[in-house]
Amino acid sequence: MGHLQQLIKFLLPEEGKFFDYLDGAAKAADDAAKLFAELTRAQGRDQQLILVERIR
């Protein structure tokens, strides 16, 4: 069991960095959700393509 714990500790980032990564991922997910919601209300193909590029 000790080797598994060492491997997990090696793979996980430092605690402070972990929460920075988590915060960044949450912000990216929130931004993407807003863009997808906006995409459902898009009027016409041109507006859809603009939003698709913003999502990328």
Residue frames as qw, qx, qy, qz and C-alpha x, y, z in Angstrom:
[[0.000, 0.886, 0.463, 0.000, 0.00, 0.00, 0.00],
 [0.366, -0.708, 0.078, 0.599, 2.93, 2.33, 0.62],
 [0.359, -0.039, 0.566, 0.741, 3.95, 2.32, -3.04],
 [0.090, 0.666, 0.651, 0.353, 0.45, 3.28, -4.15],
 [0.240, -0.897, -0.262, 0.264, 0.39, 6.21, -1.73],
 [0.407, -0.487, 0.314, 0.706, 3.79, 7.38, -2.98],
 [0.286, 0.268, 0.665, 0.636, 2.58, 7.18, -6.58],
 [0.039, -0.830, -0.539, -0.138, -0.55, 9.19, -5.79],
 [0.341, -0.816, -0.049, 0.465, 1.48, 11.80, -3.92],
 [0.417, -0.222, 0.481, 0.738, 3.86, 12.04, -6.89],
 [0.196, 0.438, 0.686, 0.548, 1.03, 12.48, -9.42],
 [0.126, -0.878, -0.461, 0.011, -0.99, 15.05, -7.50],
 [0.299, 0.625, -0.113, 0.712, 0.16, 18.68, -7.64],
 [0.200, -0.020, -0.567, 0.799, 0.91, 20.62, -4.48],
 [0.004, 0.608, 0.739, -0.291, -2.21, 21.54, -2.53],
 [0.057, 0.652, 0.068, -0.753, -2.06, 25.23, -3.47],
 [0.102, 0.275, -0.650, -0.701, -1.57, 24.45, -7.15],
 [0.038, 0.307, 0.946, 0.100, -4.35, 21.86, -7.06],
 [0.097, 0.707, 0.563, -0.417, -6.89, 24.46, -6.00],
 [0.082, 0.576, -0.272, -0.767, -5.58, 26.92, -8.60],
 [0.053, 0.057, -0.862, -0.502, -6.10, 24.24, -11.28],
 [0.027, 0.483, 0.866, -0.126, -9.52, 23.39, -9.89],
 [0.095, 0.698, 0.262, -0.659, -10.54, 27.05, -9.84],
 [0.098, 0.430, -0.517, -0.734, -9.36, 27.51, -13.43],
 [0.030, -0.141, -0.940, -0.309, -11.25, 24.42, -14.57],
 [0.067, 0.610, 0.710, -0.346, -14.42, 25.61, -12.86],
 [0.122, 0.654, -0.022, -0.746, -14.15, 29.03, -14.51],
 [0.084, 0.242, -0.740, -0.622, -13.58, 27.44, -17.93],
 [0.007, 0.345, 0.936, 0.067, -16.62, 25.17, -17.45],
 [0.092, 0.687, 0.475, -0.542, -18.76, 28.15, -16.40],
 [0.115, 0.551, -0.317, -0.763, -17.62, 30.20, -19.40],
 [0.051, 0.039, -0.886, -0.460, -18.30, 27.27, -21.75],
 [0.071, 0.500, 0.843, -0.182, -21.78, 26.74, -20.31],
 [0.144, 0.698, 0.197, -0.673, -22.62, 30.41, -20.89],
 [0.123, 0.421, -0.573, -0.692, -21.37, 30.23, -24.48],
 [0.006, -0.160, -0.959, -0.235, -23.35, 27.04, -25.16],
 [0.123, 0.634, 0.646, -0.408, -26.48, 28.68, -23.75],
 [0.151, 0.657, -0.130, -0.727, -25.84, 31.67, -26.00],
 [0.008, 0.190, -0.827, -0.529, -25.37, 29.28, -28.93],
 [0.128, 0.419, 0.899, -0.030, -28.87, 27.87, -28.42],
 [0.154, 0.799, 0.389, -0.433, -30.27, 31.39, -28.82],
 [0.230, -0.350, 0.456, 0.786, -28.13, 32.32, -31.83],
 [0.575, 0.665, 0.278, -0.387, -29.98, 33.73, -34.82],
 [0.654, 0.721, -0.194, -0.121, -28.60, 32.36, -38.07],
 [0.944, 0.090, -0.072, 0.308, -25.56, 30.42, -39.12],
 [0.388, 0.653, -0.246, 0.602, -23.16, 33.38, -39.06],
 [0.415, -0.683, 0.307, -0.516, -23.85, 34.08, -35.41],
 [0.967, -0.234, 0.085, -0.062, -23.54, 30.36, -34.64],
 [0.821, 0.349, -0.162, 0.423, -20.13, 30.19, -36.33],
 [0.062, 0.724, -0.318, 0.609, -18.88, 33.19, -34.36],
 [0.681, -0.550, 0.287, -0.390, -19.92, 31.52, -31.10],
 [0.993, 0.031, -0.028, 0.113, -18.37, 28.20, -32.15],
 [0.571, 0.541, -0.290, 0.545, -15.04, 29.98, -32.67],
 [0.258, -0.680, 0.349, -0.592, -15.32, 31.59, -29.22],
 [0.913, -0.325, 0.126, -0.214, -15.99, 28.16, -27.70],
 [0.884, 0.272, -0.204, 0.320, -12.84, 26.74, -29.27]]
